[in-house]
């Protein structure tokens, strides 16, 4: 039911850079800002990035976001073991598909 | 600090109505721009947004579930209630409530711990 498409998985070794893509359309990412959430195993999601590239207080600057057209990306530099989690992009949608839509989610594994 | 907590039944039967309550502290739902939303997550699956109510009683619903959902607020009790009618086993999920405020990209910046609801006869 998700209208934002993410790769199901991504992985890297400690210290590496990992990038997660999020593909949408003109009615969501193309028209509105993108937010990213991190969900550690067994816990509630946590806001990681808002307004495409802004970090809430307390989020390490290893996490960065960007947006271009109808796609967005989350980058994790200097990957750490505690970054192993599920990551979701999200955006408001101006069409009938739904005011707020989440991505399909990406599982990041630290090798 | 801002906290939210979901409460309600852990088990409901098919066709029954689910009523969930989000009790929060650290903010007021009468403050301009503030909202409280509901999001669910079936076991092992992705997040799905359900509904959102704003400080001014503006309400938004997922179009695919709109006919089954009702969201209300009680500002004096610091609570938001979500009802979902005609529950089905596919509605089995962890249900979260979350806080939204201006200046954060219309995101959900604080979340409750979630409550698992199982639909089974």
Interface residues (C-beta under 8 A of the other chain):
Chain A: X1 X2 X32 X33 X34 X35 X37 X39 X44 X45 X46 X47 X50 X51 X52 X54 X56 X88 X90 X92 X96 X97 X98 X99 X100 X101 X102 X103 X104 X105
Chain B: X37 X39 X46 X47 X48 X49 X52 X60 X61 X62 X63 X64 X96 X104 X105 X106 X107 X108 X109 X110 X111 X112 X113 X114
